[in-house]
Amino acid sequence: MILLTSKTEFANRIEGLEQGADAYLGKPFSVEELHTLIGNLIANRIRLKGKYSGSSTQEGKRAPIVLQSSDEMLMDRIMKVISSAFKKMYGISPTEYKEANEE
């Protein structure tokens, strides 16, 4: 939070900062100073988020979540049934049959 106020006394600035303000700008203020302050605050938040989120230390430790639609799940089940029936009939899987006939 950035306080933009006409109260420029030291006691007012301290009170604002103690209430949780990240910065305190007294009027009149420079737009360039405000932009710089905003940029610094955003950069610091991003840096802190990256440091404390644990995302860099968790890379490779967590498995990605893969979601399937109901259509994809149905097709997977159908393909398993067909593959199982094919293997019972011919003694080999459809993949093995395909590979043998591609040569």
Backbone torsions as a table, in degrees:
resi	resn	phi	psi	omega
1	MET	NA	133.8	177.3
2	ILE	-113.2	123.9	177.8
3	LEU	-92.2	124.8	174.3
4	LEU	-111.5	111.5	-172.3
5	THR	-146.2	160.8	176.0
6	SER	-88.2	-10.2	177.9
7	LYS	-79.9	105.4	-174.9
8	THR	-109.8	4.1	178.7
9	GLU	-65.6	148.4	-179.6
10	PHE	-54.6	-44.9	-179.1
11	ALA	-61.2	-38.4	178.6
12	ASN	-67.4	-41.0	178.7
13	ARG	-62.9	-45.4	179.1
14	ILE	-62.1	-42.9	179.6
15	GLU	-60.7	-44.0	178.5
16	GLY	-62.3	-43.5	179.3
17	LEU	-66.9	-38.1	177.6
18	GLU	-66.8	-25.9	178.8
19	GLN	-81.0	-2.1	175.6
20	GLY	113.0	3.6	179.1
21	ALA	-68.1	140.4	176.0
22	ASP	-82.1	-27.4	-179.4
23	ALA	-152.8	157.6	-176.9
24	TYR	-135.7	112.8	178.3
25	LEU	-113.8	125.4	177.1
26	GLY	-88.2	149.9	178.1
27	LYS	-82.3	145.6	-7.5
28	PRO	-74.6	144.8	-179.9
29	PHE	-119.3	160.8	179.5
30	SER	-90.5	132.6	177.4
31	VAL	-62.4	-37.2	178.0
32	GLU	-62.0	-41.8	178.0
33	GLU	-63.8	-41.2	178.8
34	LEU	-62.8	-45.1	178.8
35	HIS	-61.2	-43.1	179.5
36	THR	-63.7	-43.7	178.0
37	LEU	-60.0	-47.1	179.5
38	ILE	-60.5	-45.8	178.7
39	GLY	-59.6	-43.7	179.5
40	ASN	-65.0	-42.4	-179.8
41	LEU	-63.4	-43.3	178.7
42	ILE	-64.0	-45.5	179.5
43	ALA	-60.8	-41.8	178.9
44	ASN	-65.2	-40.2	179.2
45	ARG	-63.5	-43.1	179.6
46	ILE	-64.0	-43.5	179.6
47	ARG	-62.6	-44.5	179.2
48	LEU	-65.6	-41.1	179.2
49	LYS	-60.7	-44.9	178.6
50	GLY	-64.3	-38.8	-178.1
51	LYS	-69.0	-42.5	-173.4
52	TYR	-99.0	-4.9	179.0
53	SER	-77.7	-21.0	-180.0
54	GLY	78.1	6.4	-176.3
55	SER	-62.5	-36.7	-178.6
56	SER	-73.3	-32.7	179.7
57	THR	-82.3	-16.8	-178.4
58	GLN	-93.7	-9.0	-178.3
59	GLU	-58.2	128.1	-179.7
60	GLY	87.8	-14.7	-179.9
61	LYS	-94.0	-16.4	-177.9
62	ARG	-116.2	141.1	179.7
63	ALA	-85.4	138.4	177.6
64	PRO	-67.5	145.8	179.0
65	ILE	-86.5	125.4	179.1
66	VAL	-114.1	119.8	179.9
67	LEU	-103.8	139.1	177.2
68	GLN	-115.8	142.3	175.4
69	SER	-75.3	165.0	178.8
70	SER	-62.3	-33.2	177.4
71	ASP	-64.9	-42.6	179.5
72	GLU	-65.4	-40.6	179.0
73	MET	-64.4	-40.8	178.0
74	LEU	-63.2	-44.9	179.4
75	MET	-63.0	-38.6	177.1
76	ASP	-61.0	-44.1	179.6
77	ARG	-64.3	-42.8	179.5
78	ILE	-62.3	-44.7	-179.2
79	MET	-64.0	-36.3	178.1
80	LYS	-66.1	-41.4	178.5
81	VAL	-64.2	-45.5	179.8
82	ILE	-63.3	-44.5	179.8
83	SER	-62.4	-41.3	179.6
84	SER	-64.0	-45.4	179.3
85	ALA	-64.4	-41.0	179.3
86	PHE	-61.1	-44.1	-178.7
87	LYS	-65.5	-38.3	178.3
88	LYS	-65.7	-38.1	-177.6
89	MET	-74.4	-42.7	-171.4
90	TYR	-111.1	-9.2	178.1
91	GLY	81.5	-0.6	176.0
92	ILE	-137.8	160.5	-180.0
93	SER	-78.2	159.5	177.1
94	PRO	-57.3	-34.9	179.0
95	THR	-66.0	-44.2	178.6
96	GLU	-64.3	-39.2	177.9
97	TYR	-62.0	-45.9	-179.6
98	LYS	-62.0	-45.5	-179.2
99	GLU	-64.0	-38.1	-179.8
100	ALA	-68.4	-31.2	-178.5
101	ASN	-90.7	-5.9	177.6
102	GLU	-83.9	-17.9	-176.2
103	GLU	-73.9	NA	NA
